[in-house]
């Protein structure tokens, strides 16, 4: 059993209570928590000496540690993990909060703008770094293709999928292709590709249009050569990131070393995508990774809370990245609700 696979019964009720109080107060203040504070505010029936002994036991077990400049304790990664798995009480959003979120997101009907606005709004509410990934289109069901001439040598290809999402790509064509040819090719593609996923289209495209004659314009040949580019999962913006100014105002980042660390994290979009999608196959409503549970060394000082949104089989993720001291009980339901909200909006 690893250090993060502790069982709930491995701590007794007194240890659980004191660990809960330390996590709660450290989240609130960012200062190490001492035995006298717990005795005065929470466990008045226990003496500071008794509480110190329990804290020492928790430290020996790896749930707490103490900065060398303070006699107070702070949670370790293991302490936070035990807290979120066994001690955390979710604080549900009020109807007023839900209504406010809905009003803000209703202002942006365009799917791409909706994801960007979701990230901005989530960062503003949470005071953390917020990330919303664009949906993975490989599993999306093809709805239709539109071919729109932009210039004599440039063609805009618009791919619509059943979830209502759209992907566009610009192609360079060798000849000036007439409108009726574009309509004819578009009609054939729509007929033969309907109901397939984009991944299936990439894998079987040549076989499905092999008999289409298009020697004069070369348009079909261009589609064959560009199929991986046209029907790909790629998108211009993999993630929408917001709330940068919120996270750097957290007490943890007053230290210039920690400040540089968070800037490096923010600028590394590929790593943020990895953090967001680490549990892509998980069927849980939300996933929390804490400190050392994150693979990349740049992310060891952070926690990541993510929830999946599903739009008719097309999925993406909503997430928050912040200090391990983040208020999990409030932020977990926030992320989960926002993910469900944008899924519902993209489906309607």
Buried (B, 14 or more C-beta within 10 A) or exposed (E): EEEBEBEEEEBEEBBBBBBBBBBBBBBEEBBBBBBBBBBEEBBEEBEBEBBBEBBBBBBEBBBBBBEEEEEBBBBBBBBBBBBBBBBBEEBEBEEEBBEBBEEBBEEBEEBBEBBBBBBBBBBEBBBBBBBBBBBBBBBBBBBBBBBBBEEEEEBBBBBBBBBBBBBEBEBEBEEEBEEEBBEBBBEBBBEBBEEBBBBBBBEBBEEBBEEBEBEEBBBBBBBBEBBEEBBBBEBEEBBBBBBBEBBBEBEBBEEEEBEEBBEEBBEBEEBBBBBBBBBEEEEEEBBBBBBBBBEBEBBBBBBBBBBBBBBBBBBBBBBBBBBBBBBBBBBBBBBBBBBBBBBEBBBE
